[in-house]
Each structure stands twice: as C-alpha cells, then as structure tokens.
Amino acid sequence: MRILFKRSGGFAGISQTKSISTDQMPAEEAQKVTSLVQQAGFFALPPVIESTQPGADRFQYQISVDGEQGAHSVQVDESAVPPGLQPLLDWMKNSARTQAGK
C-alpha cells in the first residue's frame, strides 16, 4: 500500500509532504498502518470533508491511499477530521515530523 500525506495552511503556511510504502516498512509497522486505514473506513470517506465553521490559519490535510482496495483520496479541514480518521492522521503527522527532523 502506498500513502501520500500532504499538510498545507496554518499560520506560517508551511506545507509538509510524506510518502510511504508499506512494502518498504518493517512488517509490524506496515500492519499497523494498514489497520489504521481499515479502522478509519478510509475508502468509504467522502473525497472532501469541510468544516461547517469558518476559521483562519487552520491546516488542510490530503491523504491518498493506493492499495488492494483501489485508490482513494480525502481532503479534510483540521477542524472537521472524523474521529475514525484521527488515528491515521496522527500517525501520518508524526511520521512526517520524524522525517523532517532527520
């Protein structure tokens, strides 16, 4: 499975991108990521999830997954993240931060 994560917006407007492939990860970590995608019901989420309340300087996230179930992308406002998607989003943000710190 391949996942592309992009974060944009925020106060400073600094974007962040992270691409991963579960084929290039340790098996345990790959299983965790696959499980997070499944638990989020990712492939059933709408392509755009917008906040109903306006707000400045919020992050926008785009997650694209290409795997056995096909390919799907979701763009979500920071304040509109569904609870089921939050663990995957947190994992991707942490992974991107770790990469940036190297």
Order of alpha helices (4+ residues) and beta strands (2+ residues): beta-beta-alpha-beta-beta-beta-alpha
